[in-house]
Amino acid sequence: MKKVYIKNFGCQMNESDSEVMAGLLAAAGYAPTDREDAADVIILNTCSVRLSAENKAIGKMRELGKLKAKRPELILGFCGCMAQKHQEALFKTLPFLDFVCGTQQIRRIPELIEQARKNREYLIDVSVMDEYPVDQSVAVREGMLKAWVPIMRGCDNYCSYCVVPYVRGREVSRPLKDIVSEVRRLADGGCKEVTLLGQNVNSYGKGLGDTKATFPRLLEHLNDIAGIERIRFVTSHPKDISAELIAQFGQLPKLCEYLHFPIQAGSDRILSLMNRKYTAGHYLDIVAKLRDRCPGIALSTDIIVGYPTETEDDFQKTVEVMRLIAYDSAYIFKYSTREGTAAAGRTDDVPLKVKEERNQALLALQEKISAEKNQALVGSQVEILVEGASKRNPARMTGRTRQNKIAVLEDAAALAGKSIVKEVRRATAVTLYC
């Protein structure tokens, strides 16, 4: 059998797409390999959300170009968001590329590879489809304990800093029955935790023509599937979260007490420039309702510092919101201009030094808050889904709590795949030790 090496950059949706690619290529006679030098085909599945992600992918493909110079028969493919964004320009930057495949044409990858092998000419398909563009049922996953399950693709929000609507397309929901069928198959195969994926899961159902196909209803269907113990989802846009969805927390026993809830900034002025369509006050009201409904809910967020025109006063409002909410964790990024977005028309006027200072200040604040929240759990009992041996110390086991906190078990006899209840003995900002 020929061998394929797939390297993934970016978000969970990219990871899921890579699983679909692996399944399609397995059906076409390609075995997976984790060695670049043993592969007949190498695919980079790329991300465009930040410039650093693009630079990493370009740098990696240039390295692979040196490998191809020694092995001309090697097929190199560029997929994902960068492929959709840069299209034919990639062949000028990387002239040794064999094919470029956009986010909505994953199904064509086996065909593109064979055409490249026969014709030895560059191929590209970045066309857009109106219907849900991927057959998720073919996905090949490395493990069956946990699984990504996409429920929709694309985004209609057009936040001013974000390329996702341009590279992932408009929102398209996956039929409810397909999602339920996949999760049932996963449960039959031993899967215990599913994470539902979408650029904005709160919009699920749009365009399906079925008034019963809403996100809260989908959660109810999945909650009824035997074998599934935990349900999570990302990402949830604050402007679209409904009272019905908030009510599901604490009501559906399999829905984990965890929500990734991006705020991006604490300044209403900056939020308006970002086209987020909510205010910090509205966001805080939602958090209050979530915590009233589910007091133990853990919250994480995304924050961008240094957005064009951000003043020290704007930044301090973000600091204030972080202190008020006390997130369990946060992903904090320095703003970088993304070509093609609305914000790209603004001067990137916040000096890099200031961005770095603000970034470090928020990271330090979040570390302090995370440490305090985790320390408060010492002495309490937590439920852990054991995932396997710790990478740092194989004598220990590791897993996650329902609140999505990493837990390390000193008891190496704990079995992977089991849900167990343990006492938290000590804690750091990122890990609970049980």
Secondary structure, DSSP 8 states (H G I E B T S, - for coil): -EEEEEEE-SSHHHHHHHHHHHHHHHHTTEEE-S-GGG-SEEEEEE--SSHHHHHHHHHHHHHHHHHHHH-TT-EEEEEEHHHHHHTTHHHHH-TT--EEE-TT-GGGHHHHHHHHHHH-S-EEE----SS----GGG---S-SSEEEEE-EE--S---TT--HHHHH-S-EE--HHHHHHHHHHHHHTT--EEEEE-TTGGGTTTTS--TT--HHHHHHHHHTSTT--EEEEE---TTT--HHHHHHTTTSTTB-SEEE---B-S-HHHHHHTT----HHHHHHHHHHHHHH-TT-EEEEEEEE--TT--HHHHHHHHHHHHHH--SEEEEEE----TTSGGGGS---S-HHHHHHHHHHHHHHHHHHHHHHHHTTTTSEEEEEEEEE-SS-TTSEEEEETT--EEEES-TTS-TT-EEEEE--EE-SSEEE-
